[in-house]
Amino acid sequence: MGELSQMKAPDGQSLFSALRHMLRPLVRILLDRGIAFDRFTDLARQVYVDVAETEFTLPGRKQTVSRISVLTGLTRKEVVRMRESTVPEDVEAAASYNRASRVVTGWIQDHPMEGTASGAAPLPMDGPGSFAELVRRYSGDMPVRAVLDELVRVDAVRVRGPEVELVYRHYIPPIGETRKLVYLGEDTADLISTIGHNLTAAPADARFQRKVFYDNVPVESLPALRQIAREKGEHVLDELAREMSRHDRDVNPDVHGSGRMRAVVGIYFAEEPFGPQEPAVAAVKRGSSRRSTPTRGPHPERTENTN
């Protein structure tokens, strides 16, 4: 890779500014968990080599060590070492998270019941319309008992006699659970992938990405906003889950077509101090010095047509 000064302006400057902003919360997580810089850079080398090898091949030609070296800026020796090293993957955690989440989502949309805490009806353990049937429909080949034990472990369900009751509308591992890091990998990758696609996509092919924010919210209002985001976000995601399940061949046997694609829609709520505590890079990005009185009002950002 060339130095920043060698990159095309203004694209290089904008990209590095965005990269710096993106890395701050990630580095905060790494430092908090005792991950030193050298371990991060070694992993970055592995990812550079993997992406160059699998996604930047020339038509009809096998990817070579020399070409990977040119693309990544790594020496041939480093490329060989990275190719031979093992990339850490927690496949079990990701699979467990995804399958348990599918079961909870399917429960809500297939067996809705108003008046319950989760909005879903209690289910018998076995038989037609049972928890066992739900697991077989939404979790693939996961044993029913394994899914039940996991959902009980995280307090997402409780067993009451012959019935299983859904306590929460979502599957979230406990605080401190390593499995929560699945969110960091999968959810962040999905968002960055969408932004990357939209950088070069034609307007008709761009993927939906939008956010709305205020920059003059009192601290005392944040609990109410968090609750609003949670309630309305759950409602929107429930509606989307019902629509998406209509096109899921694992759920709807009448759906036909080619290939196997993964489709994701996510909603999140973020908050951070604004004003004097704001990083200087953010003020520069706005093209002005820091302001003591932030602009009032909503700022919807639509980026699905970025190109």
C-alpha positions as CSV (number, residue, x, y, z in Angstrom):
1,M,0.0,0.0,0.0
2,G,1.2,3.5,-0.8
3,E,1.5,6.3,1.7
4,L,-1.4,8.6,2.3
5,S,0.3,11.4,0.3
6,Q,0.4,9.0,-2.7
7,M,-3.3,8.4,-2.8
8,K,-5.5,10.3,-5.2
9,A,-6.9,13.5,-3.7
10,P,-9.6,14.2,-2.5
11,D,-10.7,10.5,-2.4
12,G,-7.7,9.4,-0.4
13,Q,-8.1,12.1,2.2
14,S,-11.8,11.4,2.5
15,L,-11.2,7.7,2.8
16,F,-8.6,8.0,5.5
17,S,-10.8,10.5,7.4
18,A,-13.6,8.0,7.3
19,L,-11.3,5.2,8.3
20,R,-10.0,7.1,11.3
21,H,-13.5,7.8,12.5
22,M,-14.6,4.2,12.0
23,L,-11.6,2.8,13.9
24,R,-12.0,4.8,17.0
25,P,-14.8,2.7,18.6
26,L,-13.1,-0.5,17.4
27,V,-9.8,0.5,19.0
28,R,-11.6,1.4,22.1
29,I,-13.0,-2.2,22.3
30,L,-9.6,-3.7,21.5
31,L,-7.8,-1.7,24.2
32,D,-10.6,-2.5,26.7
33,R,-10.0,-6.2,26.1
34,G,-6.3,-6.0,26.2
35,I,-5.7,-6.5,22.5
36,A,-2.3,-4.8,21.6
37,F,-1.5,-3.1,18.4
38,D,0.8,-5.9,17.1
39,R,-2.0,-8.5,17.4
40,F,-4.4,-6.3,15.5
41,T,-1.9,-5.6,12.7
42,D,-1.2,-9.3,12.2
43,L,-4.9,-10.0,11.8
44,A,-5.1,-7.1,9.4
45,R,-2.4,-8.6,7.3
46,Q,-4.3,-11.9,7.2
47,V,-7.5,-10.2,6.1
48,Y,-5.6,-8.2,3.4
49,V,-4.1,-11.4,2.0
50,D,-7.4,-13.3,2.1
51,V,-9.4,-10.5,0.4
52,A,-6.7,-9.9,-2.3
53,E,-6.6,-13.7,-3.0
54,T,-10.3,-14.3,-3.1
55,E,-11.8,-11.1,-4.5
56,F,-9.2,-9.4,-6.7
57,T,-8.3,-12.2,-9.1
58,L,-7.8,-11.6,-12.8
59,P,-10.2,-13.3,-15.1
60,G,-9.0,-16.8,-16.1
61,R,-5.8,-16.5,-14.1
62,K,-4.8,-18.0,-10.8
63,Q,-3.9,-15.6,-8.0
64,T,-0.2,-15.5,-7.3
65,V,2.0,-14.6,-4.4
66,S,3.5,-11.8,-6.4
67,R,0.2,-10.2,-7.4
68,I,-1.1,-10.4,-3.8
69,S,2.2,-8.7,-2.7
70,V,1.6,-5.9,-5.2
71,L,-2.0,-5.4,-4.2
72,T,-1.4,-5.4,-0.4
73,G,2.0,-3.8,-0.2
74,L,3.2,-6.8,1.9
75,T,6.4,-8.6,1.1
76,R,6.2,-12.0,-0.7
77,K,7.5,-13.6,2.5
78,E,4.7,-12.0,4.6
79,V,2.1,-13.1,2.0
80,V,3.3,-16.7,2.3
81,R,3.3,-16.6,6.1
82,M,-0.2,-15.1,6.2
83,R,-1.5,-17.8,3.8
84,E,-0.1,-20.5,6.0
85,S,-1.3,-19.0,9.3
86,T,-4.6,-20.0,10.9
87,V,-7.3,-17.3,11.0
88,P,-9.2,-17.4,14.3
89,E,-12.9,-18.2,13.8
90,D,-15.6,-18.9,16.3
91,V,-18.0,-20.7,14.0
92,E,-19.9,-22.3,16.8
93,A,-20.8,-19.0,18.5
94,A,-22.0,-17.5,15.2
95,A,-24.1,-20.5,14.3
96,S,-25.6,-20.7,17.7
97,Y,-26.5,-17.0,17.7
98,N,-28.0,-17.1,14.2
99,R,-30.1,-20.2,14.8
100,A,-31.4,-19.1,18.2
101,S,-32.3,-15.7,16.8
102,R,-34.2,-17.3,13.9
103,V,-36.3,-19.4,16.4
104,V,-37.2,-16.4,18.5
105,T,-38.2,-14.4,15.4
106,G,-40.2,-17.2,14.0
107,W,-42.0,-17.7,17.3
108,I,-43.1,-14.1,17.3
109,Q,-44.4,-14.1,13.7
110,D,-46.0,-17.5,13.7
111,H,-47.6,-17.5,17.1
112,P,-48.4,-13.9,18.0
113,M,-50.5,-13.2,21.2
114,E,-51.3,-9.8,22.6
115,G,-51.1,-9.3,26.3
116,T,-48.0,-11.4,26.8
117,A,-44.6,-9.8,27.7
118,S,-43.0,-11.0,24.4
119,G,-46.1,-10.7,22.2
120,A,-45.9,-14.5,21.5
121,A,-48.1,-17.3,22.6
122,P,-46.8,-20.1,24.9
123,L,-46.2,-23.3,23.1
124,P,-46.4,-27.0,24.1
125,M,-43.1,-28.8,24.1
126,D,-44.1,-31.4,21.5
127,G,-46.8,-32.0,18.8
128,P,-48.4,-29.8,16.2
129,G,-47.8,-26.1,16.7
130,S,-45.1,-26.9,19.4
131,F,-41.8,-25.6,20.4
132,A,-40.1,-28.7,18.9
133,E,-41.8,-28.0,15.5
134,L,-40.8,-24.3,15.7
135,V,-37.1,-25.3,16.2
136,R,-37.1,-27.8,13.4
137,R,-38.6,-25.2,11.1
138,Y,-36.2,-22.3,11.9
139,S,-33.0,-23.7,13.3
140,G,-31.9,-26.2,10.6
141,D,-30.3,-29.3,12.1
142,M,-29.9,-28.0,15.7
143,P,-31.3,-30.5,18.3
144,V,-34.5,-29.2,20.0
145,R,-33.0,-29.7,23.5
146,A,-29.8,-27.8,22.6
147,V,-31.9,-24.8,21.4
148,L,-34.1,-24.9,24.5
149,D,-31.1,-25.1,26.8
150,E,-29.5,-22.1,25.2
151,L,-32.7,-20.0,25.3
152,V,-33.2,-20.9,28.9
153,R,-29.6,-20.1,29.7
154,V,-29.9,-16.5,28.5
155,D,-33.4,-16.1,30.1
156,A,-35.1,-15.7,26.7
157,V,-37.6,-18.5,27.6
158,R,-38.9,-20.3,30.6
159,V,-40.5,-23.7,30.9
160,R,-43.8,-23.9,32.8
161,G,-45.1,-27.4,33.1
162,P,-45.8,-28.8,29.6
163,E,-45.4,-25.4,27.9
164,V,-42.5,-23.2,26.9
165,E,-43.0,-19.4,27.3
166,L,-41.1,-16.7,25.4
167,V,-39.9,-14.0,27.8
168,Y,-38.2,-11.6,25.5
169,R,-38.7,-10.7,21.8
170,H,-35.0,-11.1,21.1
171,Y,-32.1,-13.4,21.8
172,I,-29.2,-11.6,23.5
173,P,-26.4,-13.4,25.4
174,P,-25.8,-12.2,29.0
175,I,-23.5,-9.2,29.8
176,G,-19.9,-10.2,29.5
177,E,-20.7,-13.2,27.3
178,T,-18.1,-13.7,24.7
179,R,-20.8,-14.7,22.2
180,K,-21.9,-11.1,22.1
181,L,-18.9,-10.4,20.0
182,V,-20.8,-12.0,17.2
183,Y,-22.6,-8.7,16.9
184,L,-19.4,-6.8,16.5
185,G,-18.2,-9.0,13.6
186,E,-21.5,-9.6,11.7
187,D,-23.4,-6.4,12.3
188,T,-20.5,-4.1,11.6
189,A,-19.5,-6.1,8.5
190,D,-23.0,-5.9,7.1
191,L,-23.2,-2.1,7.5
192,I,-19.7,-1.5,6.0
193,S,-20.5,-3.9,3.1
194,T,-23.7,-1.9,2.3
195,I,-21.8,1.4,2.3
196,G,-19.0,-0.1,0.2
197,H,-21.6,-1.3,-2.3
198,N,-23.3,2.1,-2.5
199,L,-20.0,3.9,-3.2
200,T,-20.0,2.6,-6.7
201,A,-23.5,1.3,-7.4
202,A,-25.9,2.9,-9.8
203,P,-28.9,4.5,-8.1
204,A,-31.2,1.7,-9.2
205,D,-28.9,-0.9,-7.7
206,A,-28.1,0.9,-4.4
207,R,-29.0,-0.7,-1.1
208,F,-31.2,1.1,1.4
209,Q,-29.3,2.9,4.2
210,R,-30.7,5.8,6.2
211,K,-30.4,7.4,9.6
212,V,-32.0,10.3,11.4
213,F,-30.3,12.2,14.2
214,Y,-30.6,15.3,16.4
215,D,-27.5,17.1,17.8
216,N,-29.1,19.2,20.5
217,V,-30.8,16.6,22.8
218,P,-30.7,17.1,26.6
219,V,-29.1,14.2,28.5
220,E,-32.4,13.8,30.4
221,S,-34.2,12.9,27.2
222,L,-32.0,10.0,26.3
223,P,-33.9,7.3,28.3
224,A,-37.1,8.2,26.6
225,L,-35.5,8.2,23.1
226,R,-33.9,4.8,23.8
227,Q,-37.4,3.4,24.7
228,I,-39.0,4.9,21.6
229,A,-36.2,3.5,19.4
230,R,-36.7,0.1,21.0
231,E,-40.5,0.0,20.7
232,K,-40.7,1.3,17.2
233,G,-37.7,-0.6,16.0
234,E,-39.2,-3.9,17.3
235,H,-42.4,-3.2,15.5
236,V,-40.6,-2.4,12.2
237,L,-38.4,-5.4,12.5
238,D,-41.4,-7.7,13.2
239,E,-43.0,-6.5,10.0
240,L,-39.9,-7.0,8.0
241,A,-39.4,-10.5,9.4
242,R,-42.9,-11.5,8.3
243,E,-42.2,-10.1,4.8
244,M,-38.8,-11.7,4.5
245,S,-40.0,-15.1,5.7
246,R,-42.3,-15.2,2.7
247,H,-39.2,-15.3,0.5
248,D,-37.2,-17.7,2.7
249,R,-37.1,-21.2,1.2
250,D,-36.3,-22.8,4.5
251,V,-39.6,-21.4,5.9
252,N,-41.8,-21.2,2.7
253,P,-41.5,-24.3,0.5
254,D,-43.5,-22.6,-2.2
255,V,-40.6,-20.1,-2.9
256,H,-38.5,-21.1,-5.9
257,G,-35.4,-19.6,-7.6
258,S,-31.7,-20.0,-8.0
259,G,-28.8,-19.5,-5.6
260,R,-28.8,-18.8,-1.9
261,M,-28.5,-15.2,-0.7
262,R,-28.4,-13.7,2.8
263,A,-30.5,-10.6,3.3
264,V,-30.3,-8.3,6.4
265,V,-32.1,-5.3,7.7
266,G,-30.8,-3.7,11.0
267,I,-31.8,-0.9,13.3
268,Y,-29.7,0.6,16.0
269,F,-29.7,3.5,18.5
270,A,-26.5,5.4,19.1
271,E,-25.6,8.3,21.4
272,E,-22.5,10.3,22.3
273,P,-21.6,13.8,23.7
274,F,-21.8,16.6,21.2
275,G,-20.1,20.1,21.5
276,P,-17.0,20.8,23.4
277,Q,-16.2,17.0,23.8
278,E,-16.6,16.4,20.1
279,P,-13.4,15.2,18.4
280,A,-11.6,17.8,16.3
281,V,-11.9,15.6,13.2
282,A,-15.7,15.9,13.3
283,A,-15.6,19.7,13.4
284,V,-13.2,19.7,10.4
285,K,-15.6,17.4,8.6
286,R,-18.4,19.9,9.0
287,G,-16.1,22.6,7.6
288,S,-16.3,24.9,10.6
289,S,-14.9,25.5,14.1
290,R,-16.6,24.0,17.1
291,R,-19.9,25.7,17.9
292,S,-21.1,26.3,21.5
293,T,-24.7,26.1,20.3
294,P,-25.3,23.1,18.0
295,T,-27.8,23.3,15.2
296,R,-31.3,22.3,16.3
297,G,-33.6,19.9,14.5
298,P,-33.6,16.5,12.8
299,H,-31.0,15.7,10.2
300,P,-32.2,12.7,8.1
301,E,-29.4,11.2,6.0
302,R,-30.2,9.1,3.0
303,T,-27.2,7.3,1.6
304,E,-28.8,4.5,-0.5
305,N,-28.0,6.5,-3.6
306,T,-24.3,7.1,-2.8
307,N,-22.3,6.9,-6.0
